[in-house]
Amino acid sequence: MNQKILEIENLTVSFDGFKALNNLNFSMDTGELRVIIGPNGAGKTTFLDVITGKVQPTEGRVLFQGRNLRRLPEYQIARLGIGRKFQTPRVYLNLTVRENLDLACNRNKNVVSTLFGRPSASDRRNVGGLLETIGLLAKADLPAQLLSHGEKQRLEIGMLVAQSPNLLLVDEPVAGLTDEETENIGELLLALAESHSIVVIEHDMEFVRQIARKVTVLHEGSVLFEGTIDEVQNDPRVIEVYLGQKPSITAQQMKMLRIVTAMAWSDGNLAPEEAELIIARFSKLFSTDAEQQHQLQTELRDYLAQNVPIDELIAQLESPEERELILKLGYDVINVSSRTPNEPTINEEEAAAYKQLMRLLDLPEEVVKRLEAQPGE
């Protein structure tokens, strides 16, 4: 069993009667990468503020490697091995990338000694390795002010790592970044996670999917849910918190629908009328209420903007009956194409997707034949 690097017990933080954190309990293992999400006002920033000593808890305690951090000043907590990256990059714009990292490598240095002194061979090696890790070796001698926003984010993460913390706290590292920059930050954090414990606060769910191993959802100052990203996105309580409304179907039903929608869109070439026909049919299978059908159709359209592997969803099915329904729906889906003028026959991509679905569901051959023989409703 891994040693706990961070343990938070019954933590409450009150501001003039308002509980930003409310009896919160949380723990993570040494070497773990944990992503924390939650709607605005959930307590995410206060969570980091308490760990770093910026805010003192009203009740409860924070243990870092077994040591109680209560009443320790921020600088002492930093020296214990906790480093924090804020949302806005905090780098020295008039210094070069290399000088920023050199300054961060030795806590006893100051700006004057960095600019006019000679770095040791050990420091040069450390800085060189960091430049490669954060992907800024080619821009090492450029002033930091010439970097893009994403490059400044990577530089600040490098400066944080240069201080050799045991725990990295990273607050919304991809806010305002392009897709390419976001992917670069994700790859950097995954690389750092091989040798560091990391907590990431983030809103971008695509980015969360890229890096998440375990996700903690905060709501109204407490832990609402913890699990994998798929478990989080399928949990009715999380859906209600984020969307402000209860889902029209159960989480298990949504998993089943997502499998067949993922298969239906596998060739990436559905005509609009095919898409609407499939969505409308699925909504009617799980609800007779017109308003709920409309809500379900909206949920499915939103889901189609994502790209979740089918095998990950199928692994979550719990009974043979659910697997049979999935195969029946999948067979009906590929036959939708043969009833539309845009594509009169089933194409190769659809046929391959259906074969993959049969393989993943692993149903007996006689069951497959029986389901395929049943006319669609």
LUMDOTOR-711061 format. One record per residue (C-alpha): residue in three letters; x, y, z; residue number from 1. Coordinates in steps of 0.02 Angstrom, whole numbers, plus 50000, padded with zeros to 5 digits. Example, Ala and Ser with C-alpha at 12.3 -4.5 7.8 and 13.67 -1.06 7.14 Angstrom:
<recs>
rec type=ALA, u=50615, v=49775, w=50390, seq=1
rec type=SER, u=50684, v=49947, w=50357, seq=2
</recs>
This chain:
<recs>
rec type=MET, u=50000, v=50000, w=50000, seq=1
rec type=ASN, u=50066, v=50172, w=49954, seq=2
rec type=GLN, u=50101, v=50296, w=50093, seq=3
rec type=LYS, u=49980, v=50441, w=50100, seq=4
rec type=ILE, u=50065, v=50603, w=50051, seq=5
rec type=LEU, u=49913, v=50711, w=50088, seq=6
rec type=GLU, u=49770, v=50682, w=50212, seq=7
rec type=ILE, u=49633, v=50807, w=50249, seq=8
rec type=GLU, u=49519, v=50769, w=50395, seq=9
rec type=ASN, u=49351, v=50851, w=50434, seq=10
rec type=LEU, u=49409, v=51016, w=50359, seq=11
rec type=THR, u=49296, v=51168, w=50376, seq=12
rec type=VAL, u=49337, v=51346, w=50324, seq=13
rec type=SER, u=49211, v=51482, w=50367, seq=14
rec type=PHE, u=49211, v=51661, w=50306, seq=15
rec type=ASP, u=49087, v=51766, w=50407, seq=16
rec type=GLY, u=48973, v=51617, w=50424, seq=17
rec type=PHE, u=48992, v=51555, w=50244, seq=18
rec type=LYS, u=49072, v=51383, w=50236, seq=19
rec type=ALA, u=49190, v=51381, w=50088, seq=20
rec type=LEU, u=49242, v=51206, w=50143, seq=21
rec type=ASN, u=49121, v=51101, w=50243, seq=22
rec type=ASN, u=49182, v=50948, w=50338, seq=23
rec type=LEU, u=49290, v=50896, w=50190, seq=24
rec type=ASN, u=49387, v=50732, w=50194, seq=25
rec type=PHE, u=49517, v=50691, w=50063, seq=26
rec type=SER, u=49675, v=50587, w=50042, seq=27
rec type=MET, u=49796, v=50539, w=49905, seq=28
rec type=ASP, u=49942, v=50420, w=49890, seq=29
rec type=THR, u=50124, v=50463, w=49862, seq=30
rec type=GLY, u=50157, v=50464, w=49675, seq=31
rec type=GLU, u=49975, v=50491, w=49629, seq=32
rec type=LEU, u=49907, v=50615, w=49501, seq=33
rec type=ARG, u=49737, v=50676, w=49560, seq=34
rec type=VAL, u=49621, v=50793, w=49464, seq=35
rec type=ILE, u=49496, v=50898, w=49561, seq=36
rec type=ILE, u=49344, v=50971, w=49472, seq=37
rec type=GLY, u=49187, v=51060, w=49527, seq=38
rec type=PRO, u=49073, v=51205, w=49479, seq=39
rec type=ASN, u=49116, v=51383, w=49524, seq=40
rec type=GLY, u=49104, v=51409, w=49712, seq=41
rec type=ALA, u=49136, v=51226, w=49751, seq=42
rec type=GLY, u=49287, v=51270, w=49860, seq=43
rec type=LYS, u=49429, v=51220, w=49743, seq=44
rec type=THR, u=49538, v=51374, w=49770, seq=45
rec type=THR, u=49508, v=51374, w=49958, seq=46
rec type=PHE, u=49559, v=51192, w=49957, seq=47
rec type=LEU, u=49731, v=51240, w=49888, seq=48
rec type=ASP, u=49741, v=51394, w=50001, seq=49
rec type=VAL, u=49724, v=51287, w=50156, seq=50
rec type=ILE, u=49854, v=51160, w=50100, seq=51
rec type=THR, u=49982, v=51298, w=50067, seq=52
rec type=GLY, u=49945, v=51395, w=50226, seq=53
rec type=LYS, u=49869, v=51547, w=50143, seq=54
rec type=VAL, u=49707, v=51514, w=50237, seq=55
rec type=GLN, u=49693, v=51433, w=50409, seq=56
rec type=PRO, u=49554, v=51306, w=50437, seq=57
rec type=THR, u=49412, v=51342, w=50556, seq=58
rec type=GLU, u=49405, v=51158, w=50601, seq=59
rec type=GLY, u=49497, v=51001, w=50550, seq=60
rec type=ARG, u=49676, v=50975, w=50494, seq=61
rec type=VAL, u=49790, v=50947, w=50344, seq=62
rec type=LEU, u=49926, v=50815, w=50356, seq=63
rec type=PHE, u=50072, v=50818, w=50234, seq=64
rec type=GLN, u=50176, v=50660, w=50244, seq=65
rec type=GLY, u=50101, v=50636, w=50417, seq=66
rec type=ARG, u=50143, v=50811, w=50480, seq=67
rec type=ASN, u=50005, v=50929, w=50534, seq=68
rec type=LEU, u=50019, v=51092, w=50436, seq=69
rec type=ARG, u=49901, v=51191, w=50547, seq=70
rec type=ARG, u=49969, v=51363, w=50595, seq=71
rec type=LEU, u=50128, v=51342, w=50492, seq=72
rec type=PRO, u=50167, v=51496, w=50385, seq=73
rec type=GLU, u=50168, v=51482, w=50196, seq=74
rec type=TYR, u=50357, v=51486, w=50177, seq=75
rec type=GLN, u=50382, v=51342, w=50298, seq=76
rec type=ILE, u=50252, v=51237, w=50208, seq=77
rec type=ALA, u=50341, v=51273, w=50043, seq=78
rec type=ARG, u=50506, v=51218, w=50119, seq=79
rec type=LEU, u=50427, v=51056, w=50177, seq=80
rec type=GLY, u=50402, v=51012, w=49993, seq=81
rec type=ILE, u=50236, v=51083, w=49931, seq=82
rec type=GLY, u=50242, v=51190, w=49774, seq=83
rec type=ARG, u=50096, v=51284, w=49700, seq=84
rec type=LYS, u=50066, v=51348, w=49524, seq=85
rec type=PHE, u=49934, v=51483, w=49512, seq=86
rec type=GLN, u=49813, v=51510, w=49367, seq=87
rec type=THR, u=49909, v=51657, w=49294, seq=88
rec type=PRO, u=50092, v=51621, w=49252, seq=89
rec type=ARG, u=50212, v=51704, w=49374, seq=90
rec type=VAL, u=50378, v=51714, w=49283, seq=91
rec type=TYR, u=50511, v=51849, w=49269, seq=92
rec type=LEU, u=50469, v=51923, w=49099, seq=93
rec type=ASN, u=50633, v=52019, w=49077, seq=94
rec type=LEU, u=50741, v=51867, w=49116, seq=95
rec type=THR, u=50776, v=51731, w=48991, seq=96
rec type=VAL, u=50696, v=51560, w=49005, seq=97
rec type=ARG, u=50861, v=51489, w=49066, seq=98
rec type=GLU, u=50883, v=51627, w=49196, seq=99
rec type=ASN, u=50707, v=51597, w=49263, seq=100
rec type=LEU, u=50748, v=51413, w=49289, seq=101
rec type=ASP, u=50920, v=51450, w=49359, seq=102
rec type=LEU, u=50844, v=51568, w=49486, seq=103
rec type=ALA, u=50719, v=51435, w=49539, seq=104
rec type=CYS, u=50847, v=51295, w=49553, seq=105
rec type=ASN, u=50933, v=51361, w=49709, seq=106
rec type=ARG, u=50826, v=51433, w=49847, seq=107
rec type=ASN, u=50976, v=51528, w=49918, seq=108
rec type=LYS, u=51002, v=51627, w=49759, seq=109
rec type=ASN, u=50939, v=51800, w=49720, seq=110
rec type=VAL, u=50919, v=51897, w=49558, seq=111
rec type=VAL, u=51090, v=51983, w=49572, seq=112
rec type=SER, u=51188, v=51822, w=49596, seq=113
rec type=THR, u=51090, v=51740, w=49457, seq=114
rec type=LEU, u=51126, v=51878, w=49333, seq=115
rec type=PHE, u=51309, v=51909, w=49377, seq=116
rec type=GLY, u=51367, v=51746, w=49458, seq=117
rec type=ARG, u=51419, v=51584, w=49372, seq=118
rec type=PRO, u=51302, v=51437, w=49396, seq=119
rec type=SER, u=51379, v=51276, w=49458, seq=120
rec type=ALA, u=51399, v=51125, w=49345, seq=121
rec type=SER, u=51260, v=51039, w=49443, seq=122
rec type=ASP, u=51143, v=51186, w=49417, seq=123
rec type=ARG, u=51182, v=51190, w=49231, seq=124
rec type=ARG, u=51140, v=51006, w=49216, seq=125
rec type=ASN, u=50978, v=51029, w=49313, seq=126
rec type=VAL, u=50925, v=51177, w=49206, seq=127
rec type=GLY, u=50970, v=51086, w=49046, seq=128
rec type=GLY, u=50864, v=50937, w=49097, seq=129
rec type=LEU, u=50718, v=51049, w=49144, seq=130
rec type=LEU, u=50727, v=51140, w=48977, seq=131
rec type=GLU, u=50710, v=50974, w=48887, seq=132
rec type=THR, u=50570, v=50916, w=49002, seq=133
rec type=ILE, u=50464, v=51073, w=48975, seq=134
rec type=GLY, u=50505, v=51079, w=48788, seq=135
rec type=LEU, u=50589, v=51250, w=48789, seq=136
rec type=LEU, u=50770, v=51206, w=48753, seq=137
rec type=ALA, u=50764, v=51297, w=48585, seq=138
rec type=LYS, u=50702, v=51455, w=48672, seq=139
rec type=ALA, u=50816, v=51447, w=48823, seq=140
rec type=ASP, u=50899, v=51615, w=48790, seq=141
rec type=LEU, u=50743, v=51712, w=48741, seq=142
rec type=PRO, u=50665, v=51835, w=48864, seq=143
rec type=ALA, u=50514, v=51753, w=48946, seq=144
rec type=GLN, u=50403, v=51897, w=48886, seq=145
rec type=LEU, u=50421, v=51831, w=48707, seq=146
rec type=LEU, u=50346, v=51663, w=48750, seq=147
rec type=SER, u=50167, v=51616, w=48709, seq=148
rec type=HIS, u=50043, v=51596, w=48852, seq=149
rec type=GLY, u=50059, v=51407, w=48845, seq=150
rec type=GLU, u=50249, v=51416, w=48847, seq=151
rec type=LYS, u=50243, v=51530, w=49000, seq=152
rec type=GLN, u=50134, v=51401, w=49085, seq=153
rec type=ARG, u=50262, v=51266, w=49047, seq=154
rec type=LEU, u=50403, v=51379, w=49107, seq=155
rec type=GLU, u=50316, v=51410, w=49273, seq=156
rec type=ILE, u=50287, v=51223, w=49296, seq=157
rec type=GLY, u=50473, v=51199, w=49261, seq=158
rec type=MET, u=50516, v=51331, w=49392, seq=159
rec type=LEU, u=50405, v=51241, w=49515, seq=160
rec type=VAL, u=50489, v=51073, w=49480, seq=161
rec type=ALA, u=50660, v=51158, w=49498, seq=162
rec type=GLN, u=50623, v=51184, w=49682, seq=163
rec type=SER, u=50611, v=50994, w=49704, seq=164
rec type=PRO, u=50441, v=50987, w=49790, seq=165
rec type=ASN, u=50365, v=50820, w=49838, seq=166
rec type=LEU, u=50189, v=50881, w=49800, seq=167
rec type=LEU, u=50141, v=50993, w=49653, seq=168
rec type=LEU, u=49979, v=51092, w=49662, seq=169
rec type=VAL, u=49931, v=51152, w=49488, seq=170
rec type=ASP, u=49783, v=51271, w=49469, seq=171
rec type=GLU, u=49694, v=51274, w=49299, seq=172
rec type=PRO, u=49851, v=51254, w=49192, seq=173
rec type=VAL, u=49762, v=51255, w=49022, seq=174
rec type=ALA, u=49644, v=51404, w=49043, seq=175
rec type=GLY, u=49652, v=51507, w=48883, seq=176
rec type=LEU, u=49767, v=51386, w=48790, seq=177
rec type=THR, u=49750, v=51321, w=48613, seq=178
rec type=ASP, u=49714, v=51135, w=48585, seq=179
rec type=GLU, u=49898, v=51104, w=48544, seq=180
rec type=GLU, u=49959, v=51197, w=48697, seq=181
rec type=THR, u=49833, v=51103, w=48805, seq=182
rec type=GLU, u=49897, v=50937, w=48740, seq=183
rec type=ASN, u=50077, v=50991, w=48776, seq=184
rec type=ILE, u=50034, v=51036, w=48955, seq=185
rec type=GLY, u=49947, v=50868, w=48976, seq=186
rec type=GLU, u=50098, v=50773, w=48912, seq=187
rec type=LEU, u=50211, v=50873, w=49029, seq=188
rec type=LEU, u=50105, v=50836, w=49182, seq=189
rec type=LEU, u=50096, v=50651, w=49139, seq=190
rec type=ALA, u=50286, v=50647, w=49123, seq=191
rec type=LEU, u=50307, v=50735, w=49290, seq=192
rec type=ALA, u=50183, v=50616, w=49372, seq=193
rec type=GLU, u=50309, v=50476, w=49351, seq=194
rec type=SER, u=50417, v=50557, w=49486, seq=195
rec type=HIS, u=50301, v=50677, w=49580, seq=196
rec type=SER, u=50135, v=50681, w=49672, seq=197
rec type=ILE, u=50021, v=50805, w=49583, seq=198
rec type=VAL, u=49853, v=50885, w=49616, seq=199
rec type=VAL, u=49774, v=50973, w=49466, seq=200
rec type=ILE, u=49624, v=51089, w=49477, seq=201
rec type=GLU, u=49538, v=51102, w=49308, seq=202
rec type=HIS, u=49375, v=51142, w=49217, seq=203
rec type=ASP, u=49419, v=51080, w=49042, seq=204
rec type=MET, u=49344, v=50905, w=49037, seq=205
rec type=GLU, u=49436, v=50853, w=48879, seq=206
rec type=PHE, u=49599, v=50896, w=48966, seq=207
rec type=VAL, u=49542, v=50803, w=49122, seq=208
rec type=ARG, u=49510, v=50649, w=49015, seq=209
rec type=GLN, u=49686, v=50664, w=48943, seq=210
rec type=ILE, u=49776, v=50660, w=49110, seq=211
rec type=ALA, u=49654, v=50593, w=49242, seq=212
rec type=ARG, u=49686, v=50433, w=49335, seq=213
rec type=LYS, u=49568, v=50474, w=49477, seq=214
rec type=VAL, u=49450, v=50623, w=49489, seq=215
rec type=THR, u=49378, v=50706, w=49644, seq=216
rec type=VAL, u=49222, v=50813, w=49623, seq=217
rec type=LEU, u=49195, v=50954, w=49747, seq=218
rec type=HIS, u=49025, v=51032, w=49777, seq=219
rec type=GLU, u=48977, v=51161, w=49909, seq=220
rec type=GLY, u=49140, v=51134, w=50001, seq=221
rec type=SER, u=49132, v=50944, w=50015, seq=222
rec type=VAL, u=49181, v=50793, w=49913, seq=223
rec type=LEU, u=49031, v=50744, w=49807, seq=224
rec type=PHE, u=49107, v=50597, w=49712, seq=225
rec type=GLU, u=49272, v=50511, w=49673, seq=226
rec type=GLY, u=49313, v=50390, w=49534, seq=227
rec type=THR, u=49377, v=50372, w=49357, seq=228
rec type=ILE, u=49331, v=50504, w=49228, seq=229
rec type=ASP, u=49199, v=50389, w=49152, seq=230
rec type=GLU, u=49122, v=50355, w=49321, seq=231
rec type=VAL, u=49119, v=50541, w=49358, seq=232
rec type=GLN, u=49039, v=50589, w=49193, seq=233
rec type=ASN, u=48905, v=50454, w=49213, seq=234
rec type=ASP, u=48859, v=50490, w=49394, seq=235
rec type=PRO, u=48685, v=50568, w=49408, seq=236
rec type=ARG, u=48737, v=50680, w=49554, seq=237
rec type=VAL, u=48882, v=50752, w=49455, seq=238
rec type=ILE, u=48772, v=50779, w=49302, seq=239
rec type=GLU, u=48645, v=50870, w=49409, seq=240
rec type=VAL, u=48779, v=50982, w=49489, seq=241
rec type=TYR, u=48856, v=51030, w=49322, seq=242
rec type=LEU, u=48697, v=51045, w=49219, seq=243
rec type=GLY, u=48584, v=51111, w=49357, seq=244
rec type=GLN, u=48455, v=50977, w=49320, seq=245
rec type=LYS, u=48427, v=50792, w=49343, seq=246
rec type=PRO, u=48464, v=50682, w=49193, seq=247
rec type=SER, u=48313, v=50614, w=49103, seq=248
rec type=ILE, u=48376, v=50434, w=49115, seq=249
rec type=THR, u=48482, v=50335, w=49236, seq=250
rec type=ALA, u=48671, v=50334, w=49226, seq=251
rec type=GLN, u=48669, v=50151, w=49174, seq=252
rec type=GLN, u=48547, v=50185, w=49033, seq=253
rec type=MET, u=48655, v=50329, w=48975, seq=254
rec type=LYS, u=48806, v=50214, w=48967, seq=255
rec type=MET, u=48709, v=50096, w=48855, seq=256
rec type=LEU, u=48652, v=50234, w=48740, seq=257
rec type=ARG, u=48828, v=50304, w=48728, seq=258
rec type=ILE, u=48893, v=50137, w=48668, seq=259
rec type=VAL, u=48775, v=50130, w=48521, seq=260
rec type=THR, u=48795, v=50315, w=48480, seq=261
rec type=ALA, u=48984, v=50292, w=48481, seq=262
rec type=MET, u=48963, v=50147, w=48360, seq=263
rec type=ALA, u=48838, v=50240, w=48252, seq=264
rec type=TRP, u=48958, v=50384, w=48230, seq=265
rec type=SER, u=49110, v=50274, w=48202, seq=266
rec type=ASP, u=49125, v=50311, w=48017, seq=267
rec type=GLY, u=49114, v=50500, w=48048, seq=268
rec type=ASN, u=49003, v=50519, w=47895, seq=269
rec type=LEU, u=48822, v=50516, w=47954, seq=270
rec type=ALA, u=48703, v=50627, w=47860, seq=271
rec type=PRO, u=48603, v=50748, w=47969, seq=272
rec type=GLU, u=48441, v=50653, w=47942, seq=273
rec type=GLU, u=48527, v=50490, w=47995, seq=274
rec type=ALA, u=48591, v=50572, w=48154, seq=275
rec type=GLU, u=48421, v=50642, w=48200, seq=276
rec type=LEU, u=48334, v=50477, w=48161, seq=277
rec type=ILE, u=48452, v=50382, w=48277, seq=278
rec type=ILE, u=48439, v=50512, w=48416, seq=279
rec type=ALA, u=48250, v=50519, w=48405, seq=280
rec type=ARG, u=48234, v=50331, w=48409, seq=281
rec type=PHE, u=48348, v=50312, w=48560, seq=282
rec type=SER, u=48255, v=50445, w=48658, seq=283
rec type=LYS, u=48088, v=50357, w=48628, seq=284
rec type=LEU, u=48158, v=50191, w=48688, seq=285
rec type=PHE, u=48194, v=50261, w=48860, seq=286
rec type=SER, u=48057, v=50389, w=48887, seq=287
rec type=THR, u=47876, v=50416, w=48838, seq=288
rec type=ASP, u=47870, v=50597, w=48899, seq=289
rec type=ALA, u=47898, v=50723, w=48758, seq=290
rec type=GLU, u=47995, v=50845, w=48868, seq=291
rec type=GLN, u=48108, v=50708, w=48933, seq=292
rec type=GLN, u=48135, v=50645, w=48756, seq=293
rec type=HIS, u=48190, v=50820, w=48704, seq=294
rec type=GLN, u=48310, v=50831, w=48852, seq=295
rec type=LEU, u=48382, v=50659, w=48813, seq=296
rec type=GLN, u=48408, v=50707, w=48631, seq=297
rec type=THR, u=48505, v=50861, w=48688, seq=298
rec type=GLU, u=48611, v=50755, w=48804, seq=299
rec type=LEU, u=48652, v=50635, w=48663, seq=300
rec type=ARG, u=48697, v=50775, w=48542, seq=301
rec type=ASP, u=48815, v=50846, w=48673, seq=302
rec type=TYR, u=48891, v=50675, w=48698, seq=303
rec type=LEU, u=48929, v=50657, w=48513, seq=304
rec type=ALA, u=49054, v=50799, w=48529, seq=305
rec type=GLN, u=49160, v=50680, w=48636, seq=306
rec type=ASN, u=49257, v=50529, w=48580, seq=307
rec type=VAL, u=49246, v=50394, w=48713, seq=308
rec type=PRO, u=49315, v=50221, w=48665, seq=309
rec type=ILE, u=49176, v=50092, w=48651, seq=310
rec type=ASP, u=49273, v=49959, w=48747, seq=311
rec type=GLU, u=49285, v=50072, w=48900, seq=312
rec type=LEU, u=49096, v=50091, w=48904, seq=313
rec type=ILE, u=49056, v=49909, w=48871, seq=314
rec type=ALA, u=49165, v=49858, w=49018, seq=315
rec type=GLN, u=49041, v=49950, w=49131, seq=316
rec type=LEU, u=48889, v=49846, w=49079, seq=317
rec type=GLU, u=48826, v=49738, w=49221, seq=318
rec type=SER, u=48710, v=49605, w=49149, seq=319
rec type=PRO, u=48684, v=49493, w=48995, seq=320
rec type=GLU, u=48516, v=49581, w=48966, seq=321
rec type=GLU, u=48604, v=49747, w=48946, seq=322
rec type=ARG, u=48727, v=49671, w=48824, seq=323
rec type=GLU, u=48585, v=49596, w=48722, seq=324
rec type=LEU, u=48497, v=49765, w=48714, seq=325
rec type=ILE, u=48658, v=49849, w=48658, seq=326
rec type=LEU, u=48682, v=49725, w=48517, seq=327
rec type=LYS, u=48500, v=49742, w=48462, seq=328
rec type=LEU, u=48514, v=49932, w=48459, seq=329
rec type=GLY, u=48680, v=49921, w=48367, seq=330
rec type=TYR, u=48607, v=49807, w=48234, seq=331
rec type=ASP, u=48461, v=49926, w=48211, seq=332
rec type=VAL, u=48578, v=50074, w=48198, seq=333
rec type=ILE, u=48679, v=50009, w=48053, seq=334
rec type=ASN, u=48518, v=49967, w=47961, seq=335
rec type=VAL, u=48462, v=50148, w=47973, seq=336
rec type=SER, u=48585, v=50187, w=47835, seq=337
rec type=SER, u=48501, v=50068, w=47715, seq=338
rec type=ARG, u=48337, v=50163, w=47736, seq=339
rec type=THR, u=48407, v=50333, w=47687, seq=340
rec type=PRO, u=48436, v=50396, w=47510, seq=341
rec type=ASN, u=48609, v=50466, w=47551, seq=342
rec type=GLU, u=48683, v=50296, w=47588, seq=343
rec type=PRO, u=48576, v=50151, w=47525, seq=344
rec type=THR, u=48691, v=50013, w=47592, seq=345
rec type=ILE, u=48792, v=49980, w=47748, seq=346
rec type=ASN, u=48968, v=50044, w=47723, seq=347
rec type=GLU, u=49129, v=49956, w=47774, seq=348
rec type=GLU, u=49159, v=50067, w=47927, seq=349
rec type=GLU, u=48986, v=50029, w=47996, seq=350
rec type=ALA, u=49005, v=49843, w=47964, seq=351
rec type=ALA, u=49176, v=49843, w=48050, seq=352
rec type=ALA, u=49104, v=49938, w=48198, seq=353
rec type=TYR, u=48963, v=49812, w=48216, seq=354
rec type=LYS, u=49086, v=49666, w=48211, seq=355
rec type=GLN, u=49190, v=49752, w=48345, seq=356
rec type=LEU, u=49034, v=49775, w=48450, seq=357
rec type=MET, u=48991, v=49589, w=48435, seq=358
rec type=ARG, u=49167, v=49542, w=48487, seq=359
rec type=LEU, u=49167, v=49657, w=48638, seq=360
rec type=LEU, u=48995, v=49602, w=48697, seq=361
rec type=ASP, u=49047, v=49419, w=48684, seq=362
rec type=LEU, u=48870, v=49349, w=48672, seq=363
rec type=PRO, u=48831, v=49168, w=48621, seq=364
rec type=GLU, u=48808, v=49143, w=48434, seq=365
rec type=GLU, u=48627, v=49086, w=48453, seq=366
rec type=VAL, u=48586, v=49246, w=48548, seq=367
rec type=VAL, u=48662, v=49352, w=48409, seq=368
rec type=LYS, u=48561, v=49262, w=48275, seq=369
rec type=ARG, u=48400, v=49279, w=48376, seq=370
rec type=LEU, u=48424, v=49466, w=48401, seq=371
rec type=GLU, u=48467, v=49497, w=48219, seq=372
rec type=ALA, u=48312, v=49401, w=48165, seq=373
rec type=GLN, u=48197, v=49513, w=48268, seq=374
rec type=PRO, u=48122, v=49655, w=48165, seq=375
rec type=GLY, u=48163, v=49831, w=48221, seq=376
rec type=GLU, u=48027, v=49928, w=48307, seq=377
</recs>
